Amino acid sequence: MTQATVVLALVVVTALAFDFTNGFHDTANAMATSIATKALRPKTAVALSGVLNLIGAFLSVEVALTVTNAVVKIQNSDGTPRESLTSDGGTALLLIILAGLVGGIIWNLLTWLFGLPSSSSHALFGGLVGATIAGLGWAGVNWNGNGSKLDGVVGKVLLPAVISPVIAGVVAALGTWFIYKLSVGIAQRFTDQGFRWGQIGSASLVSLAHGTNDAQKTMGVITLALFATGDWTDTHNIPFWVKVSCAVAIALGTYLGGWRIIRTLGKGLTDIAPAQGMAAQSGAAAVILASSHLGFALSTTHVATGSVLGSGVGRAAKVRWWVAGRMIGAWLVTLPAAGLIGALMWWIGHAVGGLAGAVAVFLLLIAASGGMWLRSRQAPVDHDNVNDDWDAPAEPAGTANRVPATAVS
């Protein structure tokens, strides 16, 4: 067994670990509002979401191909592989991928610990970009792809990050306003029951869309690693075993349930009514599915959060902008923070060198993950207390309720 083969195995395991964290980190995107309005029981919600994530992962490969081709410049202008990335059996590129994945996982776990629905996608891309810059320089990042502003990291990642939550928020706000206008004069007990059933359908659609978009990102990373070692050469397709393993990993993570983030998104931003929840989920699903079809690797977290905020505005409900500000702050620093971690991991792996360097990075990931999990056990949030009232201390003037201790510690 060659050194590159062992490093490849570490990369695949780490990529599936990222996929798992992506699942539990982003369960809130689909199910937080349904859990908050009691349209679904918490355990039922995460089980349904897990199954639909599994199915959704097989519906498309456009986003996976974006990840494979849009971050690291793996080819020369004539389409041939870059010799500097393949001359050592692919170990150089594998270390970049491994370091980037570790950057994404550590940031995912850190934001989960604090109950912040930040973007798993941007954590992944930030980690990969940071590790690529550290290993290959700024020119090693595929910023504009073939020169088009709608290609590469700029077009496929950064622009959707800015535009998608705004579009989702507007769609959800208009949908919520329209729903409440239509249901004027109908007894609330009838509308609430009907919209709860509608929420189940819209939440299911978001889960399906999440699998279609987010599971594919890990598929693209593993395919990139296989490309590095020469075990795969087709940049227009994804190996079937990669599809299956990534689909199962994200489904298992979803079933575990990221309860800390579900609580923040479902209870912290605004008090969600069933009609409002259905509008938010429907808007999020529409934006995610359209973006998946176009190959945009957007953040489902940004879309879901934008939809929840938009639905609160559309209903003229109280929005806790203090909580929203914390989330937006996490969004702004996700890419650079994950990038710094990815760059640091690459530097450590490169300094140690060879297989030992890759193993050192992997062990650092285990240590950091274990530490954050132990910290989370000091104030656990699970399916039993995820729907507790949003009890918050006194807030500063001009702000709404702060995040409760159970959600941020």
N, C-alpha and C positions, 0 to 999 in steps of 0.2 A: 504494500500500500504506500503510495507516494505522499509526500508532504502536502501537496496541493489537494489530494483526495481527503485527507484528514481535515484540512482547513475548510474545504467545501462542506464536509459533514457538519462542522461547527456552525458554518453560515446557515445551512438549512435548518438546523435545530433552533438557532437564534431567530431566524426569520419566522418560523412557526410560533415561537414564543412571542414575538411582536404581534403576530396575527391574533394570538390568544388575548393579549392585552388590548388590542384594538377592539375585539369583541366585547369585553366587559366594560371598557372605557366608553364605548359608544352605544351600549344598550339603551341608555337614556334617550338618545335621539329618536328612537322609535316608540318607546314604551313609557317614558316619564309622564306624559300627559294622561295616558290611559290609566296608569296606576294612580295618579293624583285625583282623578275624577271617579275612581273606583269602577271604571268600565271593565277592568280586568283585575283579578287578584294578582299580587306581585309575582308569585312563582309561576302562575299560568302565563303571565305576560312574557316573562323571560324565556319560558319554554317555547312558546309560539314564535317569539322573535328568533330564537336559535334555529328552529326548523326552517323558517323562511330565509334566514341568512344563508343557510346551507344550500337551499334551492337557488337563491339569487346568484350565488357565486358561479353557477354554470351558464348563466343566460347571455354572457357577453365576455369578450376579451379585450375590448378597446382600451380600457383603463390600464390593464396589465401591460399592454404593448407600449402605452405611454410611459410607464415607469421603466420598462426595459430600455427604451430608446431616448427618453427625454431628460435624463439627469446627467449621466456620465457620458462623455464622448467616447464611445466604444469603437467607432469606425472612423476611417479616414474619409475624405471627401469623395473618393471613388467607391466607397462601400466596403472596402477591405478592412479587416480588424486592425486596430492600432497595435503595432508590434510591441510597444513598451508595456502593454497590458497583458500580453500573452506569451512573451519570450521566456518567462520564468515558470511556465506551467499555469499561469493565472494567479499566482499567489499575491502579487501586488494589488490586483483588482479585488481579490477576495478579502484582503485586509481592509480595504476601503469600505467594502460592503458590510463587513462584520462591524467595523467601528461605527458606521452610520446607523446600523440596526440597534446597536447598544445605546447610542445617543437617543434614538427614538423611544426605546423601551424605558430608559431611565426617566425621560421627561414625562412619558405617559403615566408611569407609576407615581411620580412626584405630584402631578396635577390631580390624579385620582385620590391621593392621600389628602389633599386639601379640598376635595370635592368640586374641582373646577372643570367644567366641560370644555377643555381645550381640544385642539384638533390633533387626532392621532396621525392623520395624513401629513400635516405640516411638521409634526415631530419626526416622522419618517423622512420626509424630503429634506428637512433641515439637517438631520443627522447625516444623510448621504451627501448633501452639498458641502457641509463642513468637512467631512472626511475626505471628499474629493479635492477640495481646495488645499487641505493640508498635504495630501499625497501627490497631487498633480498640478497644483497651482490654479489660479482663476480660469485659465484657458481650458482646464480639464472639464469644466462644467458646461453642459449643453444649454447655454442660456437662451438662445433663439433658434435652436434646431437648424433648419435649412435656411435661416435668414428671415423667416416670417415671424412677425410679432405675436402670432397666434400659435406658435410652436415652441418647443423646448420648455425650460423651467418658467420663463416669463409668461408665455401664453397659456400653458397647460396647468400651471400651479398658482402663480402669483395673481394673475388677473382674475381667475375664478374665486380666489380667496377674498378679494375685495368686492366683487360684483354679486356673488351668489347670496350672501346673507341679506343684502339690500333687496334683491329681487324676491327672495322668499318672504321677507318681512312685508313687502308691499302686497304680494299675493295673499298672504294670510290675513293682513289687515282688511283688505277689500272683501275677502271671503267671509270673515267674521262679521263685518258690517252688514253684508248682504244677507247672511243667515239670520241675524237678529231682526232685520227689517221684515223678512219673509215670515218669521214666526211670531210677529206681534199679534196679541190677542189669543194665542193658543196657550192653554194651561201649561205651566212650567213642568209639572210632573210628567206630562206627555212628551214634551220636547226633550227633556233631559233623558228619558228612557230611550227615545229614538236616536238621539245623538250619541248616546253611549254605544249603541249597536253600530252606528256609523264610525265611531272612533275605533272599534275593533277592526273594521275593514280598512280604514285609513292607516292605522298603526301597522297592520299587516303589510300594506303596500310600502310603507317606509322601510320595514325590515327587509322586504324583498329588494328594494332599491339599494339599501345599505350593503347587502351581500353582493349585489351587482357592481357596486363601486369600490367598497373598501377591501373585500377579500381579494380582489384582483391586484391590489397594490403589492401585496406580499407575493402573489404569483409572479409579478413582474420582477421583483427583487431576486427570487430564487432562479428565475430564468436568466437573469443577468449573471448570476454566479455560475450557472451551467455554461453560459457563453464564455466566461473567463477561462474555464478549464477545457473548453473544446468539446464538452459533452452535449452541447446543443448549439446549432448554428443558424437556425431559422428565426430571424428577428420579427417575423410576422405571425408566429404561432406560439402556443404555450403547451408544454408536455402535459398529458392527461393526468399523470400521477401528481403533478404539481397542483393542478386544479383541485383534485380530490383532497389532498392533504391540507391545502389552505382553506377549503370550504369547511372541513371538519374542525380545524383549529379555531376559526372565527366563530363557528356555531357553538363550540364548547365554551369559549370565552363569554359569548352572549348569554348562555344559559347560567353561567356563574353569577352574572348580574353585577354591574358596577353600582351598587346601591348608594354610595356616597354621591355620585354624580346624578343618579336618578332623583335623589332627594333635592339637590340644588336646582335642577332644571324643572322638576315637577312642582316643587313647593316654594322655591326661593324667588323666582323672577316675578310671578304674578299668581293670583288665585285663579285657577283655571276651571271654567265651567265646561260641561260636555260639548256644547256647540262650538265653543272657542277652541277646545282641544281638537275636534274634528277638522276645523278649518286650518289650524296650524299644521297638523299632520298631512293633510291633503296638499297644502302648499309645498311642504318640504318634499313630499314624494314626487310631485311634478317636477321640481327643480332638479332633484337628484337623478331621476330617470332620464331627463333630457340631457343632462351633463354626461351621464354614463354613455349614452348613445353617441355623443360627440367626442368621447375620449378625454374629457376634462377630469383631472384627478382632484376634484374639489373636496372641501371638508364637509362631511355630512354634519359635523358638530356645528359649524358656522350656520349651515342652512337650517338645522332644527332650532337652534337658539334664535336666529333671526325670525323664524316663523312664530315661535312662542311670544317674542316681544311684539311682533306685528299683530298677533291676535289680541294681545292685551290692549294695544293702542286702538284697534278696530272696535273693541268692546267698550272702550273708554274706562277700562278697569285700572286699578292701582298697579303700577309697575314699579318694582323695587330697583330703581336705577343704580343704587349703590352696589347691589349684587351684579347687575349687568356690567357696571364699570370694572369690577374685579375680573369678570370673564373676558371682557375686551382687552384688559391689560395682559391677561394670559395669552390671548390670541396674538397680540403684538410681539411678545417676546418668545413665542414658541419656536419659530424658525431659527432666529439667532441663538437661542439658548440650546436647543437640540444640536445646532451646528457646532457650537463651542464644545459640547460634550463629545460629539462625533470626532472633531479635530483632535481633542485631547486623547481619546481612545486610540486614534490612529497613531499619534505621536508615541504613546506608550508601547503599542504593538510594534511599531517600526524600530523604536529604541532597543527593545528586547531582541527583536529579530526572529524571522522564520516562524516555525511552528510554535516555539515557546512564546513568541509575541502574541500570536492568535489565542493561545491558551490563557495567557495572562489577562487579555481583554475579556475573555469569556468568564474567567473567575471573578474579575472585578464586577461584572454584571450580576453574577450570582450573589456576591456580597452586598451590593447596593440594593438589589431586589429584596433580599432577605431582611435587611435592616428596615426598609420602608414597610414591609408587611408586618413585622413585629411592632412597629410604631402604630400602625393602624389598629392593632388589636387593643390598644389602650382606650379607644373610644369607638367601638364597632358600630357600623350602620349596616342593617340587613333588612330582609323582607318584613321583619316584625316591627321595625320602627321607622321605615322609610317614609311612611305617610303621617308621621306625627306632626302636630302643629309646628309651624315655623316660629319657634320661640326665640326671640332675639332681644338683646339688651337695648337700652336707650340708644338712639341714633343721633348723629350730628344734625344740626339744622339743615334743612334742604335735602335730606337723603331719606331713603326708606330703610326698612329693616336690614340689619347686618346679617351675615351668614352665621348660623348658630354654631356653637362649639362642636356639636356632633357631626357637622358637615365639613369642618375644616381642620380637624385634628386627627 
